[in-house]
């Protein structure tokens, strides 16, 4: 199952959900690959004892004009064809702007003389590795044992070779690079690193590829969630959280992706004393849960707010076992995903859209570059 974990806004806890779900499913013996597709701010590796195995540069082809073959003002086909304004005609020469180029190759295709050649531009780095998972990461005694004297989580070098393993890959965007989508595609397409033969999760009952996607609904997020079997949207119980969740659900419907919601930090900010409405016998509803029920969007899990989980996450540790209520929530979410993976039939949500573009193919709707 290709599981994309995304959100309409930043700060909802999608990385926390992605990392903890990946670790929990790997600890249950499944084959798990965690791909951090948020290449502008990759941080999933901070919560896992990753042993890096591979590092590869990601480059993008950019045009270089052979002035000897170029017809100049008599042609201009490449300049007129470029949709991204990466080529311009000034004076008697074609100028190229590599930072604007998307590497689509159209300029070379329309050039009648073969004057368009290509160089490469560094976009970023793709990394791959494995992480051994310690059972019961969030138990209070284990958290003390995992932290060194600086308070940072231990990289767990003492874990046995038989410890559960998950495959990990991410991308680091070059500083100053504005185009994240080629690197996201490289992270998605990177072959998973080999898992030691003795690891129990090398051959598990289910195979999960979990993507920690960029926030929002722009091209980077679209590229990351494209072709996922299930889009799991992480929401927070706030007005901003509901507003941006509606945008993310709209994107899922437009791309015709099967999608569901997990509510993170449920109960956060609720007053300790009952409100006047509650005192009068009127139940206080959560706006996110109310909206998902009205829209028919499946609510796959509700993770309660926990001070213990917040403290655990602040040290860079996993939180899925930080408190009994958090443990139960993550276990229920993992159970639901296991059931969906076994039947190979993700949950569905109604495709409500008035957009004519919804009739186009998935490839046409995706920002591939």
Secondary structure, DSSP 4 states (H G I P E B T S, - for coil): -EEEEE-SSTTSSHHHHHHHHHHHHHHTT-EEEEEE--TTS--GGGGS-EEEEEEEEEEEEEEEE-TTT--GGGT-HHHHH-TT--EEEETTEEEE-GGG-----HHHHH-SS--EEEEEEEEEEEEEEEEEE-TTTTSHHHHHHHB-TTSPBP--TT--TTSEEEEEEEEEEPTT----HHHHHHHHHSPPPPPPTT-TTSS-SSEEEEEEPPSSSSHHHHHHHTT-SEEEEEEESSHHHHHHHHHHHHHHHHTT--EEEEEEEETTT--SSPPHHHHTT-----HHHHHHHHHT--EEEEEEP-HHHHHHHHTT---TTSSHHHHHHHHHHHHHHHHHHHHT-----------GGGGS-TTTTS---
